[in-house]
Amino acid sequence: MSRAAGRGPRRLTRWWRRRSLRTRLTVIAATAIAVCVFLAFQVASQLLESELQDAAEDQLRADSRVLATEAERTGLAQVQLPPYPGTGRLVRVILPDGSVRTPAGQPALPPVSERAGRVAQGASAELMESGDIDDGGYLVHTLRAGDGAVQVARAVDDSPINQFGWGMLLIGLFCVVGGALVGWAVARTALAPIDRLTAAAVRVAHTRDLDADIPDEGGGEIRRLIQAINDMLAALRDSRRAQRLLVEDADHELKTPLTSLRLNVELLIRLDRRGTLDSALPAESRTRLLDDLGAQVAELSTLAAELTDLGRGDISDESTEVLDLADVVVAAATRARSRVPDIEVALDVTSVWVSGRPAGLRRAVLNLIDNAGKWSPAGHPVQVRLRAQGASAVLEVDDAGPGIDAADVPRVFDRFYRADSARALPGSGLGLSIVQRVVHAHGGRVTVARSARGGALLRVDLPAAVPPAPDGAPAGRTVVPPPSRK
C-alpha cells in the first residue's frame, strides 16, 4: 500500500516537471485565484450567517417584548393570539400550569424545552435557543411574562446563504477562468524575450556562428541572462580563435623539424637500398647525421609535450596544496642539470610557502631555467633567487647572455614567438608562454627586465601562503646553498 500510495505523488511530480513554464505559470495563477476565492467565500459566508442570525435574534427579542407587554396587560390566558397568516413569525404562550396557547392554524413548534420551562417558572428572564422538527429548524426566543412566558419563533431560512454560495461559486469560476487567461497572457508576454533568446541560441547552435551576439532586450533577470550568454559566446569565440592560432602555429613550427627529419631519413633509406651507405657516408658523417636525427626527434618530442600542455587549457588535474616553493625550485634545477649536463645553476633560495600545483610550478621554473641556460655562456651560471617580499614569493632567474631587445619584450611571452637572434637555438617558443599561463593560473605575474649582468632577468611574483603547522620546532627561514659543481 505504501509503495502504491507513493506512486501518485511521483507521477504528479513528473507530469508537473514536463509542463512548460507558460503552463506552470497559468496553472499557478488559476490555482492561486481559486484558493483566494474559496477563502473569501468561507469568510464571507461566516460573516453573512452571523449577521443574519443577529438580525433574526434582535427581531425575535423585539416581537417577544411586544407580546409580553400585551400579555402582562391582559393576562396570559386572555391575551389575543390572531390566526396564523401563513407566513412570518410563530408565537406561543406558556401558562403557569405548563400548558400552552397557540394561534389557530399555526404550524406546530418544537415542544417546550426544560430550559424554557424554567424561564416560565421565573428561574431566568429570557432564553434564545434553536430547535428542530420534521419541517425544519426554528430559532425560538422565550421571555418571562406575568406568571408564565411568551415565545416567538422564526423558521431558520438558509436560502440567503445558499444563494450567496451559488453566486460566489459563479464568481469564483469566472475569476478562475479569467485568472488563467490573465496568467497565460502575462506568462506569454513575460516569456517572449526568453522565446526570442531560445530562438537566437538555437540559431547559433545550428549555424555555428559565434560572432552573432544576441540582442540585448528586456530588463532585470532577462537582461542579465542575455549578457551572460553573450559573454559565453565571446569566451567561445576567444577559445575558437585560440585553437585556430594554436593549430596554425603548430603546423608552422612542426613543418621545419619534420621536413628535416624526413629528408635525412629518406637519404639514409635511399643510400641503404643502393648499397652505398658505407661508401657515401663515412663513419663521421653517419654519426653526425644520426646525432642530427636524435636532436630532431628530441625537439619534436619537446614540442609535442609543450603543445599538449598548452592546448589542454589547464595546468593539470592535480589538486592545489600548500607547498614550499624552495623545494620546487631545487627539484626544477636538478631536473634541468640532468637534461642538459652543461648547464650551470646557482641557487640562492629561501623557504617561502605558496598555494599551488607542484607539477605546474615545477614545469614553469624548469622552463625559466632552460630558457636562461640557452643564453648563459660557459663559466657564467644561471642565477636563481627565491625570497619572501611582503605578501609575495619572488622568484628571479637571470643569465649573463646578450639580454632581450626592447622590441622583443612585448612579445616575449607569446606562443611560438622567437626573436631573430634565437632562431638558431633549439626550442619551440612555447616555454615562456607556458610559464606565463602557469603563473597567471596561480594568481601571480611574470615580468622581464635586464639583469645586472647584462642578460635577461625574469621575475615571478606569487601570493605567499601561511605555512602549515610545524611538527616540533618552529619553522624558520632556510637558505638552500648552491650545489657543488663537478
SEZA-733645 format. One record per residue (C-alpha): residue number from 1; x, y, z. Coordinates in nm, 2 decimals, decimal comma. Layout:
REM residues N
site i:NUM	X:X	Y:Y	Z:Z
...
END
This chain:
REM residues 486
site i:1	X:0,00	Y:0,00	Z:0,00
site i:2	X:0,28	Y:0,25	Z:0,09
site i:3	X:0,46	Y:0,18	Z:-0,24
site i:4	X:0,13	Y:0,22	Z:-0,44
site i:5	X:0,05	Y:0,53	Z:-0,24
site i:6	X:0,39	Y:0,69	Z:-0,32
site i:7	X:0,35	Y:0,64	Z:-0,70
site i:8	X:0,07	Y:0,91	Z:-0,72
site i:9	X:0,28	Y:1,20	Z:-0,60
site i:10	X:0,58	Y:1,09	Z:-0,81
site i:11	X:0,37	Y:1,07	Z:-1,12
site i:12	X:0,22	Y:1,41	Z:-1,04
site i:13	X:0,57	Y:1,55	Z:-0,99
site i:14	X:0,69	Y:1,40	Z:-1,32
site i:15	X:0,39	Y:1,54	Z:-1,50
site i:16	X:0,45	Y:1,88	Z:-1,35
site i:17	X:0,82	Y:1,89	Z:-1,45
site i:18	X:0,73	Y:1,80	Z:-1,81
site i:19	X:0,50	Y:2,11	Z:-1,84
site i:20	X:0,62	Y:2,42	Z:-2,00
site i:21	X:0,70	Y:2,73	Z:-1,79
site i:22	X:0,40	Y:2,91	Z:-1,95
site i:23	X:0,17	Y:2,62	Z:-1,85
site i:24	X:0,31	Y:2,62	Z:-1,50
site i:25	X:0,25	Y:3,00	Z:-1,46
site i:26	X:-0,11	Y:2,96	Z:-1,59
site i:27	X:-0,19	Y:2,68	Z:-1,35
site i:28	X:-0,03	Y:2,86	Z:-1,06
site i:29	X:-0,22	Y:3,18	Z:-1,13
site i:30	X:-0,55	Y:2,99	Z:-1,17
site i:31	X:-0,49	Y:2,79	Z:-0,85
site i:32	X:-0,40	Y:3,10	Z:-0,65
site i:33	X:-0,72	Y:3,28	Z:-0,76
site i:34	X:-0,93	Y:2,96	Z:-0,68
site i:35	X:-0,78	Y:2,94	Z:-0,33
site i:36	X:-0,84	Y:3,31	Z:-0,27
site i:37	X:-1,20	Y:3,29	Z:-0,39
site i:38	X:-1,26	Y:2,98	Z:-0,17
site i:39	X:-1,12	Y:3,15	Z:0,14
site i:40	X:-1,31	Y:3,47	Z:0,06
site i:41	X:-1,63	Y:3,26	Z:0,03
site i:42	X:-1,57	Y:3,09	Z:0,36
site i:43	X:-1,51	Y:3,42	Z:0,55
site i:44	X:-1,80	Y:3,60	Z:0,37
site i:45	X:-2,04	Y:3,31	Z:0,44
site i:46	X:-1,95	Y:3,31	Z:0,81
site i:47	X:-1,99	Y:3,68	Z:0,83
site i:48	X:-2,32	Y:3,68	Z:0,64
site i:49	X:-2,46	Y:3,39	Z:0,85
site i:50	X:-2,36	Y:3,57	Z:1,17
site i:51	X:-2,52	Y:3,90	Z:1,06
site i:52	X:-2,84	Y:3,72	Z:0,95
site i:53	X:-2,87	Y:3,54	Z:1,28
site i:54	X:-2,80	Y:3,85	Z:1,49
site i:55	X:-3,07	Y:4,03	Z:1,29
site i:56	X:-3,32	Y:3,75	Z:1,34
site i:57	X:-3,25	Y:3,73	Z:1,71
site i:58	X:-3,29	Y:4,11	Z:1,75
site i:59	X:-3,62	Y:4,09	Z:1,57
site i:60	X:-3,74	Y:3,80	Z:1,79
site i:61	X:-3,65	Y:3,99	Z:2,11
site i:62	X:-3,84	Y:4,29	Z:1,99
site i:63	X:-4,15	Y:4,08	Z:1,90
site i:64	X:-4,12	Y:3,90	Z:2,23
site i:65	X:-4,12	Y:4,22	Z:2,43
site i:66	X:-4,43	Y:4,35	Z:2,24
site i:67	X:-4,62	Y:4,02	Z:2,31
site i:68	X:-4,50	Y:4,01	Z:2,67
site i:69	X:-4,62	Y:4,36	Z:2,73
site i:70	X:-4,97	Y:4,27	Z:2,59
site i:71	X:-4,98	Y:3,95	Z:2,80
site i:72	X:-4,90	Y:4,14	Z:3,12
site i:73	X:-5,17	Y:4,39	Z:3,05
site i:74	X:-5,45	Y:4,15	Z:2,96
site i:75	X:-5,32	Y:3,83	Z:3,13
site i:76	X:-5,16	Y:3,52	Z:2,97
site i:77	X:-5,49	Y:3,34	Z:2,94
site i:78	X:-5,68	Y:3,64	Z:2,79
site i:79	X:-5,41	Y:3,78	Z:2,55
site i:80	X:-5,54	Y:3,77	Z:2,20
site i:81	X:-5,35	Y:3,55	Z:1,95
site i:82	X:-5,46	Y:3,63	Z:1,59
site i:83	X:-5,48	Y:3,34	Z:1,35
site i:84	X:-5,16	Y:3,25	Z:1,17
site i:85	X:-5,14	Y:3,44	Z:0,84
site i:86	X:-4,95	Y:3,16	Z:0,67
site i:87	X:-4,60	Y:3,32	Z:0,69
site i:88	X:-4,39	Y:3,51	Z:0,93
site i:89	X:-4,33	Y:3,47	Z:1,30
site i:90	X:-4,48	Y:3,20	Z:1,52
site i:91	X:-4,59	Y:3,27	Z:1,88
site i:92	X:-4,68	Y:3,06	Z:2,18
site i:93	X:-4,79	Y:3,14	Z:2,54
site i:94	X:-4,67	Y:2,92	Z:2,83
site i:95	X:-4,92	Y:2,93	Z:3,11
site i:96	X:-4,83	Y:2,89	Z:3,48
site i:97	X:-4,95	Y:2,53	Z:3,48
site i:98	X:-4,72	Y:2,44	Z:3,19
site i:99	X:-4,99	Y:2,43	Z:2,92
site i:100	X:-4,95	Y:2,64	Z:2,60
site i:101	X:-5,17	Y:2,85	Z:2,38
site i:102	X:-5,10	Y:2,90	Z:2,01
site i:103	X:-5,28	Y:3,09	Z:1,73
site i:104	X:-5,53	Y:2,90	Z:1,51
site i:105	X:-5,37	Y:2,74	Z:1,20
site i:106	X:-5,02	Y:2,79	Z:1,32
site i:107	X:-4,77	Y:2,51	Z:1,24
site i:108	X:-4,65	Y:2,31	Z:1,54
site i:109	X:-4,34	Y:2,43	Z:1,72
site i:110	X:-4,09	Y:2,21	Z:1,89
site i:111	X:-4,20	Y:2,10	Z:2,24
site i:112	X:-4,13	Y:2,34	Z:2,53
site i:113	X:-3,78	Y:2,26	Z:2,64
site i:114	X:-3,67	Y:2,22	Z:3,00
site i:115	X:-3,48	Y:2,54	Z:3,00
site i:116	X:-3,78	Y:2,73	Z:2,85
site i:117	X:-4,00	Y:2,58	Z:3,13
site i:118	X:-3,76	Y:2,72	Z:3,39
site i:119	X:-3,79	Y:3,07	Z:3,23
site i:120	X:-4,17	Y:3,03	Z:3,27
site i:121	X:-4,12	Y:2,94	Z:3,63
site i:122	X:-3,91	Y:3,26	Z:3,69
site i:123	X:-3,57	Y:3,09	Z:3,71
site i:124	X:-3,44	Y:3,33	Z:3,44
site i:125	X:-3,56	Y:3,63	Z:3,24
site i:126	X:-3,52	Y:3,51	Z:2,88
site i:127	X:-3,37	Y:3,24	Z:2,66
site i:128	X:-3,26	Y:3,22	Z:2,30
site i:129	X:-3,24	Y:2,87	Z:2,16
site i:130	X:-3,28	Y:2,67	Z:1,84
site i:131	X:-3,49	Y:2,36	Z:1,78
site i:132	X:-3,55	Y:2,12	Z:1,50
site i:133	X:-3,87	Y:1,94	Z:1,39
site i:134	X:-3,95	Y:1,74	Z:1,08
site i:135	X:-4,03	Y:2,05	Z:0,88
site i:136	X:-3,70	Y:2,22	Z:0,96
site i:137	X:-3,53	Y:2,42	Z:1,22
site i:138	X:-3,65	Y:2,71	Z:1,43
site i:139	X:-3,50	Y:2,99	Z:1,63
site i:140	X:-3,71	Y:3,04	Z:1,95
site i:141	X:-3,69	Y:3,32	Z:2,20
site i:142	X:-3,86	Y:3,27	Z:2,54
site i:143	X:-3,93	Y:3,58	Z:2,76
site i:144	X:-4,07	Y:3,58	Z:3,11
site i:145	X:-4,42	Y:3,74	Z:3,12
site i:146	X:-4,65	Y:3,75	Z:3,43
site i:147	X:-4,67	Y:3,41	Z:3,59
site i:148	X:-4,56	Y:3,24	Z:3,27
site i:149	X:-4,37	Y:3,32	Z:2,95
site i:150	X:-4,42	Y:3,40	Z:2,58
site i:151	X:-4,23	Y:3,25	Z:2,29
site i:152	X:-4,17	Y:3,40	Z:1,95
site i:153	X:-4,00	Y:3,18	Z:1,69
site i:154	X:-3,89	Y:3,20	Z:1,33
site i:155	X:-3,81	Y:2,92	Z:1,09
site i:156	X:-3,44	Y:2,91	Z:1,01
site i:157	X:-3,40	Y:3,02	Z:0,64
site i:158	X:-3,08	Y:2,91	Z:0,47
site i:159	X:-3,18	Y:3,03	Z:0,13
site i:160	X:-2,98	Y:3,36	Z:0,15
site i:161	X:-2,67	Y:3,16	Z:0,24
site i:162	X:-2,73	Y:2,92	Z:-0,04
site i:163	X:-2,80	Y:3,19	Z:-0,29
site i:164	X:-2,49	Y:3,37	Z:-0,18
site i:165	X:-2,29	Y:3,05	Z:-0,21
site i:166	X:-2,41	Y:2,99	Z:-0,57
site i:167	X:-2,33	Y:3,35	Z:-0,65
site i:168	X:-1,98	Y:3,31	Z:-0,51
site i:169	X:-1,93	Y:2,99	Z:-0,70
site i:170	X:-2,02	Y:3,15	Z:-1,03
site i:171	X:-1,80	Y:3,45	Z:-0,95
site i:172	X:-1,52	Y:3,21	Z:-0,84
site i:173	X:-1,54	Y:3,01	Z:-1,17
site i:174	X:-1,54	Y:3,34	Z:-1,36
site i:175	X:-1,24	Y:3,46	Z:-1,16
site i:176	X:-1,05	Y:3,13	Z:-1,21
site i:177	X:-1,11	Y:3,13	Z:-1,58
site i:178	X:-1,02	Y:3,50	Z:-1,60
site i:179	X:-0,71	Y:3,44	Z:-1,39
site i:180	X:-0,60	Y:3,15	Z:-1,60
site i:181	X:-0,63	Y:3,37	Z:-1,92
site i:182	X:-0,46	Y:3,66	Z:-1,75
site i:183	X:-0,18	Y:3,43	Z:-1,62
site i:184	X:-0,14	Y:3,28	Z:-1,97
site i:185	X:-0,12	Y:3,63	Z:-2,13
site i:186	X:0,12	Y:3,75	Z:-1,86
site i:187	X:0,34	Y:3,44	Z:-1,90
site i:188	X:0,33	Y:3,48	Z:-2,28
site i:189	X:0,43	Y:3,84	Z:-2,26
site i:190	X:0,69	Y:3,79	Z:-1,99
site i:191	X:0,85	Y:3,48	Z:-2,16
site i:192	X:0,85	Y:3,64	Z:-2,51
site i:193	X:1,22	Y:3,76	Z:-2,46
site i:194	X:1,31	Y:3,41	Z:-2,34
site i:195	X:1,15	Y:3,26	Z:-2,66
site i:196	X:1,35	Y:3,50	Z:-2,87
site i:197	X:1,66	Y:3,42	Z:-2,67
site i:198	X:1,60	Y:3,05	Z:-2,72
site i:199	X:1,55	Y:3,10	Z:-3,10
site i:200	X:1,87	Y:3,30	Z:-3,11
site i:201	X:2,06	Y:3,03	Z:-2,92
site i:202	X:1,92	Y:2,76	Z:-3,14
site i:203	X:2,03	Y:2,96	Z:-3,45
site i:204	X:2,38	Y:3,00	Z:-3,31
site i:205	X:2,39	Y:2,62	Z:-3,24
site i:206	X:2,28	Y:2,54	Z:-3,59
site i:207	X:2,48	Y:2,79	Z:-3,78
site i:208	X:2,79	Y:2,77	Z:-3,56
site i:209	X:2,81	Y:3,15	Z:-3,60
site i:210	X:2,96	Y:3,26	Z:-3,27
site i:211	X:3,00	Y:3,62	Z:-3,40
site i:212	X:2,63	Y:3,69	Z:-3,38
site i:213	X:2,56	Y:3,84	Z:-3,05
site i:214	X:2,21	Y:3,81	Z:-2,91
site i:215	X:2,03	Y:4,15	Z:-2,90
site i:216	X:2,01	Y:4,29	Z:-2,55
site i:217	X:1,64	Y:4,34	Z:-2,46
site i:218	X:1,42	Y:4,33	Z:-2,16
site i:219	X:1,53	Y:4,41	Z:-1,81
site i:220	X:1,63	Y:4,26	Z:-1,48
site i:221	X:1,69	Y:3,89	Z:-1,49
site i:222	X:1,63	Y:3,87	Z:-1,87
site i:223	X:1,90	Y:4,13	Z:-1,94
site i:224	X:2,15	Y:3,96	Z:-1,71
site i:225	X:2,07	Y:3,62	Z:-1,88
site i:226	X:2,13	Y:3,77	Z:-2,23
site i:227	X:2,45	Y:3,94	Z:-2,11
site i:228	X:2,57	Y:3,61	Z:-1,96
site i:229	X:2,50	Y:3,43	Z:-2,29
site i:230	X:2,68	Y:3,70	Z:-2,49
site i:231	X:2,98	Y:3,67	Z:-2,25
site i:232	X:2,97	Y:3,29	Z:-2,30
site i:233	X:2,97	Y:3,34	Z:-2,68
site i:234	X:3,26	Y:3,59	Z:-2,65
site i:235	X:3,45	Y:3,33	Z:-2,45
site i:236	X:3,38	Y:3,06	Z:-2,71
site i:237	X:3,49	Y:3,30	Z:-2,98
site i:238	X:3,82	Y:3,36	Z:-2,80
site i:239	X:3,86	Y:2,99	Z:-2,74
site i:240	X:3,80	Y:2,90	Z:-3,10
site i:241	X:4,04	Y:3,18	Z:-3,21
site i:242	X:4,30	Y:3,05	Z:-2,97
site i:243	X:4,25	Y:2,70	Z:-3,11
site i:244	X:4,28	Y:2,82	Z:-3,46
site i:245	X:4,60	Y:3,01	Z:-3,38
site i:246	X:4,74	Y:2,71	Z:-3,20
site i:247	X:4,68	Y:2,48	Z:-3,49
site i:248	X:4,83	Y:2,73	Z:-3,74
site i:249	X:5,13	Y:2,79	Z:-3,52
site i:250	X:5,18	Y:2,42	Z:-3,45
site i:251	X:5,16	Y:2,35	Z:-3,82
site i:252	X:5,42	Y:2,61	Z:-3,89
site i:253	X:5,65	Y:2,50	Z:-3,62
site i:254	X:5,62	Y:2,13	Z:-3,70
site i:255	X:5,70	Y:2,17	Z:-4,06
site i:256	X:6,06	Y:2,26	Z:-4,02
site i:257	X:6,18	Y:1,97	Z:-3,80
site i:258	X:5,95	Y:1,72	Z:-3,98
site i:259	X:6,09	Y:1,83	Z:-4,32
site i:260	X:6,45	Y:1,80	Z:-4,20
site i:261	X:6,38	Y:1,46	Z:-4,03
site i:262	X:6,20	Y:1,33	Z:-4,34
site i:263	X:6,49	Y:1,44	Z:-4,57
site i:264	X:6,75	Y:1,28	Z:-4,35
site i:265	X:6,56	Y:0,95	Z:-4,32
site i:266	X:6,49	Y:0,94	Z:-4,69
site i:267	X:6,86	Y:0,99	Z:-4,76
site i:268	X:6,95	Y:0,70	Z:-4,53
site i:269	X:6,69	Y:0,48	Z:-4,69
site i:270	X:6,80	Y:0,57	Z:-5,05
site i:271	X:7,16	Y:0,50	Z:-4,97
site i:272	X:7,08	Y:0,18	Z:-4,80
site i:273	X:6,87	Y:0,05	Z:-5,09
site i:274	X:7,16	Y:0,13	Z:-5,33
site i:275	X:7,41	Y:-0,05	Z:-5,11
site i:276	X:7,62	Y:0,26	Z:-5,10
site i:277	X:7,55	Y:0,37	Z:-4,74
site i:278	X:7,91	Y:0,29	Z:-4,62
site i:279	X:8,08	Y:0,45	Z:-4,92
site i:280	X:7,86	Y:0,76	Z:-4,95
site i:281	X:7,86	Y:0,83	Z:-4,58
site i:282	X:8,18	Y:0,79	Z:-4,38
site i:283	X:8,15	Y:0,69	Z:-4,02
site i:284	X:8,20	Y:1,05	Z:-3,91
site i:285	X:7,92	Y:1,17	Z:-4,14
site i:286	X:7,69	Y:0,89	Z:-4,03
site i:287	X:7,75	Y:0,98	Z:-3,67
site i:288	X:7,68	Y:1,35	Z:-3,73
site i:289	X:7,36	Y:1,26	Z:-3,93
site i:290	X:7,23	Y:1,02	Z:-3,65
site i:291	X:7,30	Y:1,29	Z:-3,39
site i:292	X:7,11	Y:1,53	Z:-3,60
site i:293	X:6,82	Y:1,28	Z:-3,62
site i:294	X:6,83	Y:1,23	Z:-3,25
site i:295	X:6,82	Y:1,60	Z:-3,19
site i:296	X:6,53	Y:1,65	Z:-3,43
site i:297	X:6,33	Y:1,37	Z:-3,26
site i:298	X:6,40	Y:1,52	Z:-2,92
site i:299	X:6,29	Y:1,86	Z:-3,04
site i:300	X:5,97	Y:1,71	Z:-3,18
site i:301	X:5,90	Y:1,53	Z:-2,85
site i:302	X:5,95	Y:1,85	Z:-2,66
site i:303	X:5,73	Y:2,05	Z:-2,90
site i:304	X:5,46	Y:1,78	Z:-2,88
site i:305	X:5,47	Y:1,78	Z:-2,50
site i:306	X:5,45	Y:2,16	Z:-2,49
site i:307	X:5,17	Y:2,17	Z:-2,74
site i:308	X:4,97	Y:1,92	Z:-2,53
site i:309	X:5,04	Y:2,11	Z:-2,22
site i:310	X:4,94	Y:2,44	Z:-2,37
site i:311	X:4,64	Y:2,31	Z:-2,56
site i:312	X:4,48	Y:2,15	Z:-2,25
site i:313	X:4,38	Y:2,49	Z:-2,12
site i:314	X:4,46	Y:2,38	Z:-1,77
site i:315	X:4,78	Y:2,32	Z:-1,58
site i:316	X:4,70	Y:1,97	Z:-1,48
site i:317	X:4,45	Y:1,76	Z:-1,29
site i:318	X:4,64	Y:1,76	Z:-0,97
site i:319	X:4,49	Y:1,94	Z:-0,67
site i:320	X:4,62	Y:2,26	Z:-0,51
site i:321	X:4,82	Y:2,23	Z:-0,19
site i:322	X:5,03	Y:2,44	Z:0,03
site i:323	X:5,39	Y:2,38	Z:-0,05
site i:324	X:5,74	Y:2,52	Z:0,00
site i:325	X:5,84	Y:2,69	Z:-0,33
site i:326	X:6,21	Y:2,63	Z:-0,24
site i:327	X:6,16	Y:2,26	Z:-0,28
site i:328	X:6,00	Y:2,31	Z:-0,62
site i:329	X:6,29	Y:2,53	Z:-0,73
site i:330	X:6,55	Y:2,29	Z:-0,62
site i:331	X:6,37	Y:2,00	Z:-0,79
site i:332	X:6,35	Y:2,20	Z:-1,11
site i:333	X:6,72	Y:2,29	Z:-1,10
site i:334	X:6,81	Y:1,93	Z:-1,05
site i:335	X:6,59	Y:1,83	Z:-1,35
site i:336	X:6,75	Y:2,10	Z:-1,57
site i:337	X:7,10	Y:1,98	Z:-1,49
site i:338	X:7,00	Y:1,62	Z:-1,57
site i:339	X:6,86	Y:1,72	Z:-1,90
site i:340	X:7,14	Y:1,95	Z:-2,00
site i:341	X:7,46	Y:1,84	Z:-1,82
site i:342	X:7,65	Y:2,15	Z:-1,94
site i:343	X:7,41	Y:2,40	Z:-1,77
site i:344	X:7,53	Y:2,57	Z:-1,46
site i:345	X:7,27	Y:2,68	Z:-1,19
site i:346	X:7,35	Y:2,88	Z:-0,88
site i:347	X:7,07	Y:2,86	Z:-0,62
site i:348	X:7,00	Y:3,12	Z:-0,35
site i:349	X:6,66	Y:3,03	Z:-0,23
site i:350	X:6,47	Y:3,09	Z:0,10
site i:351	X:6,18	Y:2,88	Z:0,22
site i:352	X:5,86	Y:3,05	Z:0,10
site i:353	X:5,52	Y:2,88	Z:0,12
site i:354	X:5,27	Y:2,92	Z:-0,16
site i:355	X:4,94	Y:2,75	Z:-0,25
site i:356	X:4,97	Y:2,58	Z:-0,59
site i:357	X:5,01	Y:2,27	Z:-0,80
site i:358	X:5,35	Y:2,12	Z:-0,76
site i:359	X:5,39	Y:1,98	Z:-1,12
site i:360	X:5,27	Y:2,31	Z:-1,28
site i:361	X:5,51	Y:2,52	Z:-1,08
site i:362	X:5,80	Y:2,28	Z:-1,13
site i:363	X:5,74	Y:2,30	Z:-1,51
site i:364	X:5,73	Y:2,68	Z:-1,50
site i:365	X:6,06	Y:2,70	Z:-1,31
site i:366	X:6,22	Y:2,44	Z:-1,53
site i:367	X:6,12	Y:2,64	Z:-1,84
site i:368	X:6,27	Y:2,95	Z:-1,69
site i:369	X:6,60	Y:2,78	Z:-1,61
site i:370	X:6,61	Y:2,61	Z:-1,96
site i:371	X:6,55	Y:2,94	Z:-2,13
site i:372	X:6,82	Y:3,11	Z:-1,93
site i:373	X:7,06	Y:2,82	Z:-1,98
site i:374	X:7,05	Y:2,87	Z:-2,36
site i:375	X:7,19	Y:3,21	Z:-2,33
site i:376	X:7,44	Y:3,19	Z:-2,04
site i:377	X:7,79	Y:3,14	Z:-2,17
site i:378	X:8,03	Y:2,89	Z:-2,01
site i:379	X:8,15	Y:2,99	Z:-1,68
site i:380	X:7,85	Y:3,22	Z:-1,61
site i:381	X:7,59	Y:3,01	Z:-1,42
site i:382	X:7,22	Y:3,08	Z:-1,43
site i:383	X:7,14	Y:3,25	Z:-1,10
site i:384	X:6,81	Y:3,15	Z:-0,94
site i:385	X:6,70	Y:3,35	Z:-0,64
site i:386	X:6,39	Y:3,30	Z:-0,42
site i:387	X:6,28	Y:3,52	Z:-0,13
site i:388	X:5,98	Y:3,65	Z:0,05
site i:389	X:5,89	Y:4,01	Z:-0,01
site i:390	X:5,58	Y:4,14	Z:0,17
site i:391	X:5,29	Y:3,91	Z:0,10
site i:392	X:5,46	Y:3,77	Z:-0,22
site i:393	X:5,70	Y:3,50	Z:-0,30
site i:394	X:5,96	Y:3,65	Z:-0,55
site i:395	X:6,15	Y:3,42	Z:-0,79
site i:396	X:6,42	Y:3,57	Z:-1,01
site i:397	X:6,61	Y:3,39	Z:-1,29
site i:398	X:6,88	Y:3,58	Z:-1,47
site i:399	X:7,16	Y:3,50	Z:-1,71
site i:400	X:7,47	Y:3,66	Z:-1,85
site i:401	X:7,37	Y:3,64	Z:-2,21
site i:402	X:7,30	Y:3,93	Z:-2,45
site i:403	X:6,96	Y:4,01	Z:-2,30
site i:404	X:6,63	Y:4,07	Z:-2,47
site i:405	X:6,59	Y:4,36	Z:-2,72
site i:406	X:6,34	Y:4,62	Z:-2,63
site i:407	X:6,14	Y:4,54	Z:-2,95
site i:408	X:6,11	Y:4,18	Z:-2,84
site i:409	X:6,00	Y:4,24	Z:-2,48
site i:410	X:5,62	Y:4,29	Z:-2,55
site i:411	X:5,61	Y:3,96	Z:-2,74
site i:412	X:5,85	Y:3,75	Z:-2,53
site i:413	X:5,55	Y:3,56	Z:-2,37
site i:414	X:5,36	Y:3,50	Z:-2,70
site i:415	X:5,33	Y:3,14	Z:-2,82
site i:416	X:5,58	Y:3,03	Z:-3,07
site i:417	X:5,75	Y:3,37	Z:-3,07
site i:418	X:6,12	Y:3,36	Z:-3,11
site i:419	X:6,35	Y:3,66	Z:-3,15
site i:420	X:6,57	Y:3,66	Z:-3,46
site i:421	X:6,87	Y:3,60	Z:-3,25
site i:422	X:6,72	Y:3,29	Z:-3,10
site i:423	X:6,62	Y:3,11	Z:-3,42
site i:424	X:6,95	Y:2,93	Z:-3,45
site i:425	X:6,90	Y:2,79	Z:-3,10
site i:426	X:6,69	Y:2,48	Z:-3,01
site i:427	X:6,34	Y:2,54	Z:-2,88
site i:428	X:5,98	Y:2,59	Z:-2,98
site i:429	X:5,90	Y:2,93	Z:-2,85
site i:430	X:5,64	Y:2,79	Z:-2,61
site i:431	X:5,84	Y:2,77	Z:-2,29
site i:432	X:5,78	Y:3,13	Z:-2,16
site i:433	X:5,42	Y:3,12	Z:-2,28
site i:434	X:5,36	Y:2,82	Z:-2,05
site i:435	X:5,54	Y:3,00	Z:-1,77
site i:436	X:5,30	Y:3,29	Z:-1,80
site i:437	X:4,99	Y:3,07	Z:-1,81
site i:438	X:5,10	Y:2,88	Z:-1,50
site i:439	X:5,19	Y:3,19	Z:-1,31
site i:440	X:4,86	Y:3,36	Z:-1,40
site i:441	X:4,67	Y:3,05	Z:-1,30
site i:442	X:4,83	Y:3,08	Z:-0,96
site i:443	X:4,72	Y:3,44	Z:-0,92
site i:444	X:5,07	Y:3,58	Z:-0,99
site i:445	X:5,25	Y:3,77	Z:-1,26
site i:446	X:5,57	Y:3,73	Z:-1,45
site i:447	X:5,79	Y:4,02	Z:-1,59
site i:448	X:6,10	Y:4,05	Z:-1,79
site i:449	X:6,38	Y:4,31	Z:-1,74
site i:450	X:6,76	Y:4,34	Z:-1,79
site i:451	X:6,99	Y:4,17	Z:-1,55
site i:452	X:7,27	Y:4,34	Z:-1,37
site i:453	X:7,50	Y:4,11	Z:-1,56
site i:454	X:7,37	Y:4,23	Z:-1,89
site i:455	X:7,14	Y:3,94	Z:-1,97
site i:456	X:6,77	Y:3,88	Z:-1,92
site i:457	X:6,61	Y:3,89	Z:-1,58
site i:458	X:6,27	Y:3,71	Z:-1,55
site i:459	X:6,08	Y:3,77	Z:-1,22
site i:460	X:5,78	Y:3,58	Z:-1,09
site i:461	X:5,56	Y:3,71	Z:-0,81
site i:462	X:5,33	Y:3,46	Z:-0,65
site i:463	X:5,09	Y:3,52	Z:-0,35
site i:464	X:5,25	Y:3,38	Z:-0,04
site i:465	X:5,06	Y:3,14	Z:0,18
site i:466	X:5,06	Y:3,06	Z:0,55
site i:467	X:5,29	Y:2,77	Z:0,62
site i:468	X:5,14	Y:2,46	Z:0,78
site i:469	X:5,17	Y:2,40	Z:1,15
site i:470	X:5,53	Y:2,28	Z:1,22
site i:471	X:5,59	Y:1,94	Z:1,37
site i:472	X:5,81	Y:2,00	Z:1,67
site i:473	X:6,04	Y:2,30	Z:1,65
site i:474	X:5,91	Y:2,62	Z:1,48
site i:475	X:5,98	Y:2,66	Z:1,11
site i:476	X:6,25	Y:2,91	Z:1,02
site i:477	X:6,39	Y:3,06	Z:0,70
site i:478	X:6,62	Y:2,82	Z:0,53
site i:479	X:6,87	Y:2,91	Z:0,27
site i:480	X:6,94	Y:2,64	Z:0,02
site i:481	X:7,31	Y:2,67	Z:-0,08
site i:482	X:7,42	Y:2,64	Z:-0,44
site i:483	X:7,51	Y:2,28	Z:-0,53
site i:484	X:7,87	Y:2,19	Z:-0,59
site i:485	X:7,97	Y:2,16	Z:-0,95
site i:486	X:8,18	Y:1,88	Z:-1,07
END
